[in-house]
Amino acid sequence: MRTKSTLNPWVSIWTRPRATIQQIVDANPEHLVIMLAAISGLIRAANQFRTEGLGDPSEWLTKILIAAMVAPIIGIIMLFIGGGLIRWTGSWIGGNASSQNIRAAMAWSSVPIIWGLILWIPGLALFGQDFFAAETPTVAANPLLAFIRIGFSMIEITIGLWAVVVFLKCLGQVQGFSAWKALGNMLLAGFFITIPISVLGILI
């Protein structure tokens, strides 16, 4: 009798997200979830730096240290808040996943984004500190570097979009419905996150 092969989730999540997340939740839905959430928090902080720039070089070390301490905690908090909202709103449309399984789907769907960090190695080698700069006149003045930078951006956007697809498939698997229905679940949860943030913004 042929035995069922075990998937390596760090690889299979890219192309077989449903089978991968099912294997994870069947074995241990809490496996590496907190670690992945913490890393995701760091990546979001790093991407924010890249969007806005690190600013004055004298402040870089301070900003990086603060991000290293705070961002992982925020990532973990968002995992539990987002997971709770997704489970709550998902139950309205027939979702039956446990909180643990939803958090597993959220955490493991960030694996493509984590793999995307590999791009930082050639990025830093090519662009140096401009890799973390909001304005890059040096790169803009060099057509080849500017073209390569656009290529980097396109690859990162593609990985980001695929990570969303992976999340929807993982969420759909644990909730027991399609990826399109998982999208509705995600949008419902996002709606309840946006309202308090908007209210706070108006009050502030």
PEURCOR-V181000 format. One record per residue. N is the residue number from 1. RES is the residue in one letter. D_FIRST is the distance of its C-alpha to the first C-alpha in Angstrom with 1 decimal. Layout:
# PEURCOR-V181000
N,RES,D_FIRST ; N,RES,D_FIRST
This chain:
# PEURCOR-V181000
1,M,0.0 ; 2,R,3.8 ; 3,T,6.4 ; 4,K,9.6 ; 5,S,12.4 ; 6,T,15.6 ; 7,L,18.7 ; 8,N,22.0 ; 9,P,24.4 ; 10,W,27.4 ; 11,V,26.1 ; 12,S,23.7 ; 13,I,26.4 ; 14,W,28.4 ; 15,T,26.1 ; 16,R,23.5 ; 17,P,25.8 ; 18,R,24.3 ; 19,A,20.7 ; 20,T,22.3 ; 21,I,24.7 ; 22,Q,22.2 ; 23,Q,20.1 ; 24,I,23.5 ; 25,V,24.9 ; 26,D,21.7 ; 27,A,22.0 ; 28,N,25.8 ; 29,P,28.1 ; 30,E,30.9 ; 31,H,29.2 ; 32,L,31.9 ; 33,V,33.6 ; 34,I,37.1 ; 35,M,36.9 ; 36,L,35.9 ; 37,A,38.7 ; 38,A,41.2 ; 39,I,40.3 ; 40,S,40.6 ; 41,G,44.0 ; 42,L,45.1 ; 43,I,44.0 ; 44,R,46.0 ; 45,A,49.0 ; 46,A,48.7 ; 47,N,48.4 ; 48,Q,51.5 ; 49,F,53.3 ; 50,R,52.4 ; 51,T,53.7 ; 52,E,56.9 ; 53,G,57.5 ; 54,L,58.0 ; 55,G,61.7 ; 56,D,64.2 ; 57,P,62.6 ; 58,S,64.4 ; 59,E,62.2 ; 60,W,58.8 ; 61,L,58.0 ; 62,T,59.0 ; 63,K,57.0 ; 64,I,53.8 ; 65,L,54.2 ; 66,I,54.7 ; 67,A,51.7 ; 68,A,49.5 ; 69,M,50.6 ; 70,V,50.7 ; 71,A,48.1 ; 72,P,45.0 ; 73,I,46.6 ; 74,I,47.2 ; 75,G,43.7 ; 76,I,42.4 ; 77,I,45.0 ; 78,M,44.2 ; 79,L,40.5 ; 80,F,41.5 ; 81,I,44.2 ; 82,G,42.2 ; 83,G,39.2 ; 84,G,41.4 ; 85,L,43.1 ; 86,I,39.9 ; 87,R,38.5 ; 88,W,41.9 ; 89,T,42.5 ; 90,G,38.8 ; 91,S,39.2 ; 92,W,42.0 ; 93,I,39.7 ; 94,G,36.7 ; 95,G,34.9 ; 96,N,33.1 ; 97,A,32.0 ; 98,S,33.1 ; 99,S,35.5 ; 100,Q,33.0 ; 101,N,30.5 ; 102,I,33.3 ; 103,R,34.6 ; 104,A,31.1 ; 105,A,31.1 ; 106,M,34.7 ; 107,A,34.2 ; 108,W,31.0 ; 109,S,32.4 ; 110,S,35.2 ; 111,V,32.9 ; 112,P,34.1 ; 113,I,37.6 ; 114,I,37.0 ; 115,W,35.6 ; 116,G,38.8 ; 117,L,40.8 ; 118,I,40.0 ; 119,L,42.6 ; 120,W,45.2 ; 121,I,45.2 ; 122,P,46.6 ; 123,G,48.5 ; 124,L,50.4 ; 125,A,51.0 ; 126,L,52.4 ; 127,F,54.3 ; 128,G,55.1 ; 129,Q,56.7 ; 130,D,56.9 ; 131,F,53.2 ; 132,F,54.3 ; 133,A,57.5 ; 134,A,58.4 ; 135,E,60.8 ; 136,T,60.1 ; 137,P,63.3 ; 138,T,62.2 ; 139,V,59.0 ; 140,A,60.8 ; 141,A,63.4 ; 142,N,60.8 ; 143,P,59.3 ; 144,L,56.3 ; 145,L,55.4 ; 146,A,56.0 ; 147,F,53.6 ; 148,I,50.9 ; 149,R,51.5 ; 150,I,50.9 ; 151,G,47.7 ; 152,F,46.6 ; 153,S,47.5 ; 154,M,45.6 ; 155,I,42.4 ; 156,E,42.9 ; 157,I,43.5 ; 158,T,40.3 ; 159,I,38.2 ; 160,G,40.1 ; 161,L,39.4 ; 162,W,35.7 ; 163,A,35.5 ; 164,V,37.0 ; 165,V,34.4 ; 166,V,31.6 ; 167,F,33.4 ; 168,L,33.7 ; 169,K,30.0 ; 170,C,29.1 ; 171,L,31.8 ; 172,G,30.8 ; 173,Q,27.2 ; 174,V,28.4 ; 175,Q,31.2 ; 176,G,29.2 ; 177,F,31.1 ; 178,S,31.7 ; 179,A,33.0 ; 180,W,36.3 ; 181,K,36.6 ; 182,A,35.8 ; 183,L,38.7 ; 184,G,40.9 ; 185,N,39.8 ; 186,M,40.6 ; 187,L,44.0 ; 188,L,44.9 ; 189,A,44.3 ; 190,G,46.2 ; 191,F,49.1 ; 192,F,49.5 ; 193,I,49.5 ; 194,T,52.0 ; 195,I,54.5 ; 196,P,55.4 ; 197,I,55.5 ; 198,S,57.9 ; 199,V,60.0 ; 200,L,60.2 ; 201,G,61.2 ; 202,I,63.9 ; 203,L,65.3 ; 204,I,65.3
